[in-house]
Amino acid sequence: MYWSYAVGAAAGAAPHPHWALAVLPLGMTAFLVHRALRDHARCQAVYHAAWNRYNPQKIMYHLVLKVF
C-alpha cells in the first residue's frame, strides 16, 4: 500500500506525469475499502448474532482511525 502511494506521489512530481501511475493509489484505496466491507459482510453472515454483539464494541473503524 505504501508503495502505491509513493509511486502516485512520484508520478505527480514528474514533469509529464503518467496517468496510470497517478491512478494506482486510488485503485489500491478502492480495493482495500471493498475488501473491508466484504470481510464485514462475510463475518456477519457466518457469526450472525455473535458478530452483531461483538462488532459495535470492538470494531469501531475498518481502515483509518476515526474516518472509516
C-alpha positions in Angstrom: 0.0 0.0 0.0 2.8 2.4 0.9 4.5 1.6 -2.4 1.4 2.6 -4.4 1.1 5.9 -2.6 4.9 6.6 -3.2 4.5 5.8 -6.9 1.5 8.1 -7.1 3.4 10.9 -5.4 6.3 10.4 -7.7 4.0 10.5 -10.8 2.5 13.8 -9.6 6.0 15.3 -9.2 7.2 14.3 -12.7 7.3 17.0 -15.4 4.9 14.9 -17.5 3.0 12.6 -15.1 1.7 9.4 -16.5 -2.0 8.8 -15.7 -1.6 5.1 -14.9 0.8 5.9 -12.0 -1.5 8.5 -10.6 -4.4 6.1 -10.7 -2.6 3.3 -8.7 -3.1 4.8 -5.2 -6.8 5.3 -6.0 -7.1 1.7 -7.1 -5.4 0.4 -4.0 -7.6 2.5 -1.8 -10.8 1.3 -3.6 -9.5 -2.3 -3.3 -8.9 -2.0 0.5 -12.3 -0.3 1.2 -14.1 -3.0 -0.8 -12.2 -5.8 1.0 -13.0 -4.3 4.4 -16.7 -4.1 3.5 -16.7 -7.6 2.1 -15.0 -9.0 5.1 -17.5 -7.4 7.4 -20.4 -8.9 5.4 -18.8 -12.3 5.4 -18.2 -12.3 9.2 -21.8 -11.1 9.8 -23.1 -13.9 7.6 -21.0 -16.6 9.4 -21.4 -15.5 13.0 -24.9 -13.8 13.0 -25.9 -12.6 16.4 -22.4 -13.1 17.9 -21.0 -10.7 15.3 -23.6 -8.1 16.0 -22.8 -8.2 19.7 -19.0 -8.1 19.1 -18.9 -5.5 16.3 -20.1 -2.3 18.0 -17.8 -2.8 21.0 -14.6 -3.9 19.3 -14.6 -2.7 15.7 -15.3 1.0 15.5 -13.2 1.7 12.4 -12.3 -0.6 9.5 -9.3 1.0 7.9 -8.5 4.6 9.0 -8.9 5.6 12.6 -11.9 8.0 13.1 -12.6 8.1 9.4 -13.7 4.7 8.1 
